[in-house]
Amino acid sequence: MSTAIVWLRQDLRLADNPALAFACEHFEQVIPVYIWDPDGEGDWPPGGASRWWLHHSLEALDKSLRKRHSRLIIRNGDSQTELAELIKTSQADAVCWNRRYEPAVRQRDAAIKTWLQDELKLICRSFNSALWWEPWEIKTGQGDPYRVFTPMWKKMLAEWRYPQVPAIPQPFPAMQEAPRSVPLDKLALLPRLDWDQQFYQHWSPGEQGAWDALDVFRDRAINDYLDNRNLPAQPDTSRLSPHLHFGEISTRQIVRQLCPDGEPPVDQQVSGFIRELAWREFSWHLLYNYPRIPAQPLQEKFSDFPWRDGRTREYQHDLRAWQQGMTGIPMVDAGMRELWATGWMHNRVRMIVASFLTKNLLIPWQAGEQWFWDTLVDADLGNNSQGWQWTAGSGADAAPYFRIFNPVSQGEKFDPEGEYVRHWIPELAELKGKRIHSPWQIEQSLLQELGIELGETYPWPVVDLKASRERALNAYQQIR
């Protein structure tokens, strides 16, 4: 009986899964396997919040497979070692997977592909399941990678590609005899301490959860997307990012759903959202073509930027205050508390907190990147690296370094009634309207009447916004 192993990674779905579709079409027995191999991720093994999501996503995928008289085989260890044992016990003829684009994973996958083909003489096929355009497929007129997003987006529209998506294989090939599989709990993906309890109120990992999220977004928010996407108090963003990261739904599936006639979207709201999907593609395009960006600034002059000394007590105090949502700047603190409670943060607020860290606190973007990596359920290496470098001014198509988000004016503009801040900072819940964004400017007598005592119930700002802005601009002059 011909047998194929389908090595699943960040493609935890049955529909639009090219590797799975190929195996089911060409082989009599298909063995879906997930191998937990954090060492194979190089410097970027999944963080705590990502591991929480992964546990529940694998659980959901296994349930879907069992409904089709199959199951998910789970292994724990070195990927090549586990694949070798699976190939031996199952007498597999082929190994298939969907491509990933992180530098360390690409290197590992290339070595495994050479081993499978040259040494074992097996059929080995890899596919694109994650992206609309492969990172090497779209180039400038000079044949170079893009470093500015808007021209890339225009080219994507000009060469519009209506994606094809394979359906769930029918019938689904069952395994004659399931190979050894470790229980999901043995991977120890869930936290030992119960910091994840609010996650369950906000998320439903898995393929069905992804489609439910898309349906809610399409029915409730897509028609006002451009108007409301920057308002963190409103539930008007898609919240699809973790589902996309784990491959529970693909960009291609979303594009097909929102553009059913196969043409580029005419509706401005739909076009605005698909443009955000293209920004995600841009991030992976950058990571593939400039693999140093998770650790090093794309603009080399920022290698000499005079960040604060990370060994000082003051630096460590300010970094902890930022991480814990205790900076005394309400819009920053609300975002950081949302992140800790839910594993996610509104995109507008991500820019605000990143600007505050890198410019007002003069702490390197890599420190923020690492914290987001551990606390975000949607921690993509491409998106995370690109987002932090964009805000810090050191990346491709970056906001100029001298563009410094003022968290007070940003809050007054995008959270004018203070709903977002009051939700995440109950200490300030009695404050109404725009004044909530700068409590240090309110009369002490009024604060006392409301039960607010700065320095006790809520901290004083860790920095003066005006003075720290000037400090950041002076630092930039040293590399300009």
Summary of the structure (lengths in Angstrom):
residues: 480
radius of gyration: 23.8
end to end distance: 65.6
largest distance: 81.4
contacts: 1579
relative contact order: 0.11
helix: 51%
strand: 6%
